[in-house]
């Protein structure tokens, strides 16, 4: 198998050099099909798979079906695995620069999509090694008058994750889902080491917030007269 003799670093460099090809392919697909802004982010995944298989085959990194695997469902990680040495995990992410709010379309700075949960990342990094996990991030602009793919970037996953005002990883409180950086800004997280340090700090920070909130709930319940609880 060709893929097993190729290094993952060579493969990702080759894929990064083909960002323009991926963008052109997606623009052509959008021009030929009627996509909805509601589902484009997921509908595009099969087309991303097709084009990266084509590109990696041309580069000699894929010779047959055993050289890669595709996620069987949306809950499986990664979306695409290349059987290089070591294996390369590739996730597909996308963000719409337009959102429908209060009856009208507006331009936004952040798509606020799921970037994996705080609790999941240690397992993912242990399995693949943090330097072998990459995102293909597609930025598009879909509204009632426009449907266009703006850019495609292939980079380490942590370069797409944002920071909150407290300089912790940006996450959603209720489930710990990480959130992306704003469109068009430089990555606030430059290295895997920086991400792992921030991940540990953010997990502790969120845990303390949850404990504090639950203590307040318990205190309020304790103050309710027993008769009202019966």
N, C-alpha and C positions, 0 to 999 in steps of 0.2 A: 504494500500500500504506500503510495506516494506521501500521504499526509503524515504517516508515522515517522518518516525520515526528515521532515521539515520542522523547523523551530517555530514556536508560536510567535516569537518576536518578528520573524521574517514575514509571517502571514499577516500580522496586524499592520505592519508597515506597508505591505502591499495593498491591503484593504484601505488604509488611510490615503494612499496615493490615488485611489479610485473614487474618492468622495464625489468628484465631479461627474463621473459616470453614473453613480447611484442617483444623484440629483437629477440628471438628464432623464434617466429611466423613469423616475417617479413623476416628473413633469409630464412625460409622454403618457403615462398611465392615467394621470388625472385628466389630461386632455381628451382621452378616449373613453372614459367611464364616468358615470354619474355617481359621485360619492356624496354622502351626507356629512355635514360638519359634526353630527352627533357620533358617528361611528367610524370616521376616517382613521382615527388613531389605531383602531384594532384591524380595520379592513386592509390597511396598508401592510400589515405584517407578512402576509403570504407573498406579496410582491417584493418586499425586502429580502425574504428568504430566497426567492427566485434569482434576484439580481446578484446577491452575494455568492450563491452557489456558482453562478455563471462566471463571476469574476475570479473566485478562488480556483475554479477549474482551469481557467485560462492561465492562472499563475502557477499551476502545478501542485496546488495544495489539496485539491480534491481530485481523486481518480475514479471513485465509485461511491455508492451509498454508504459503505461502511466507514468512510472517512469523515462523516459528520452525522449529527442527529438533530432533530427538530422537536421542540416542545410539543407534547401531545395535547396540552390544554394550557389555559392562561395562568393556572396556579403552579405550573412546573417551572423550575429554574435550571438552566437558562433557556431563553427562547431558541438559541442556536448554539450548538457545541461543535467546535472543530477539533478533530482527534489528532492534534499536533503533539509535539513533545515540549513542554507539558500541554495538556488540553486547554483550549481557549474557550471561555464562556462569553457569549455575546447576547446582550439584551437589547430589544427594540424599544425605544422611547420616543414620544412625540409631544409637541405642544402647539396649541393654536393661539396665535397672537390676537385673535378676535374672540370676544365673549358676548353673549346676549344677556344684558342686564336691564331690568326695569323697562322692558319693552323696546329696547334699542341695542344696536351693536356698538361696542366700544373696544378700543385697543387696550390691551393689558400688558403688564410687565412680566407676568409669571403665569404659567399654565397650571401650577399647583397639582401636578399629577403625582402618582405614587412612585416613589423611588426605592421601595423596599422598606421593611420595618426595622426598627432599632434591634429587636431581638433576633431577626433573621440573619443579619449581616455577619456576625461571628461564624455562623455555620457555613455560609457561602464562602467566606474567605478561607476557612479551614479546608474546605473541599477543593477549591481551585487555586488558592493563593491569590491574594488581592491584586497582584500585578498582572494576573491573567484574566481579569474580568473587565470587559469593555462594554460601553453603550454605543449604539448607533442612534443618535438623537436627530429627529426630523422636526424642523420648525416649519409650520405652515400658516397660512392665513385664509380661513374659510369663514364667510359670512353670507348674507343674502345676495350679494352682488359679485363677490370674488371667491375664486377657488384656485389657490396657487401654493406650490411648495417653495419655500424660501431658501432653505439651507439644509445640508446634511453634514453632521460631524461625527467622526469616529474617534473616541478618546477614552481614557480610563474612567470608570464609573464615577469615581469620587470628584472628578472635575466638573460634574454637572449638579452636584448637591449644594444646596444653599446653607447659609448661616442665618440665625435669627438675631434679633437686636441684642441679645445677651451673649452673642458669640458662641452659642452652642449650635449643633446641627439643627437645621430647620426641620420641624416635625409637626404632625397633627396630634394634638393632645390626647384625643380619645383612643387612638390605636397605635400611636408611635410610628406611623408611616412618615418616612422622610420626604422632604419636598425639594424641588429643584431651585437652583439659583435663578435670578432674573435673566430674561433674555438680554443678550448683547453685552454682558459684563464679563470681566476676566474671572476665571475660576477662583473662588475664595480658598479652596482647598487644593494645594499644589502637589502633595505627596500622599502615598498610602499611610506612612507613619503618622502624618498630621491627621488623616481621617480616623485612624484607629484610636489615637489619643482623644480626639473629639467625641468619638463614638462612646468610649468608656465614660467620659465626663457627662455626656448627654443622658446616658442610661441612668446614671446615679441621680442626676438633676431631676429627670422625669419621675423616677421612683420616689424621691423625697416629696415632690409636688403631689403625687397620688396619695402617699401616706398622710400628708398634712390635710388634704381634702377629706379623706376618710375619717380622720380624727375629728374634724369639725362636724361631719355627719353624725358620728357616734355621740358627740357631745350634745348635739341638738336633740337627738332621739332620747338621750338620757334625761333631758330636761322636760320631756313630755310626761304629764301625769300618767301613772300606770293605768288608770281607768280608761283613758283615751286610747290606749294601746290594746285593751281587751276587746 
